[in-house]
Amino acid sequence: MLKLNILILLLIYGPLSFSQSVRDFTLQNIDGELKTYHELKGEELTIIDLWASWCKPCLKSMPKINVLYKEYQNKGVEVIGINTDGPRSISKVKPIVKVLNLSYTNLTDINNTVMKDLEVASLPTLLIINSENNIVYRHEGFSSGGEIAIKNKINELLLNSELKQ
């Protein structure tokens, strides 16, 4: 009987989706201004890159992400960097963003609230979120050439988005 009830629910409501979604959040940018996820997110895709000043792989990956941002910013893709440094090292964030000449917005998550909400356990972690605010791709760590896999995923997701329209 239980199986029959589940089958009926699936037929009525459609297949259940278990993908994690991103709830709106508010963080400060590197100039101290409050910014929300919804005001920064992209029309098609949003890339969130979580990083810290002490994380060497993070610092190596950010220039590669900046290249992707410049390539896709006019295609409905937005990049949001979220720094996870604590109170003792937060002063390093703005100089790092400036030295690396990053074009995308960087926010500070000093209490790691967003990091915990997104269930991020290691740095760097890059998330790709679709226009419905669902996380559709998660990339942890950095290795040379990893940006190619990310670029391929962006292209695939943009193509799928175009086909749905």
MORABEL-V770766 format. One record per backbone hydrogen bond with DSSP energy under -0.5 kcal/mol. CO is the residue of the C=O (numbers start at 1). NH is the residue of the N-H. If there is no record, write none. Layout:
# MORABEL-V770766
co = <CO;CO>
nh = <NH;NH>
This chain:
# MORABEL-V770766
co = <1;2;3;4;5;6;7;8;9;10;20;21;25;27;28;29;33;35;36;37;37;44;45;46;46;47;47;48;48;49;50;50;51;52;54;55;56;57;58;59;60;61;62;63;64;65;66;67;68;69;72;72;73;76;76;78;79;80;81;81;82;83;86;86;89;90;91;92;93;94;95;96;97;98;105;106;107;108;109;112;113;114;115;116;119;124;125;126;127;127;128;128;129;130;133;134;134;137;139;143;145;145;146;147;148;149;150;151;152;153;154;155;156;157;158;159;160;161;162>
nh = <5;6;7;8;9;10;11;12;13;14;135;23;37;35;108;32;29;27;40;40;41;131;78;48;129;49;80;50;127;82;124;125;84;55;56;59;60;61;62;63;64;65;66;67;68;69;70;71;72;73;75;77;76;44;45;47;105;49;83;107;51;109;89;90;92;93;95;96;97;98;99;100;102;101;81;30;83;28;112;116;117;118;120;119;121;141;50;139;48;129;136;137;46;133;22;130;136;128;126;146;148;149;150;151;152;153;154;155;156;157;158;159;160;161;162;163;164;165;165>
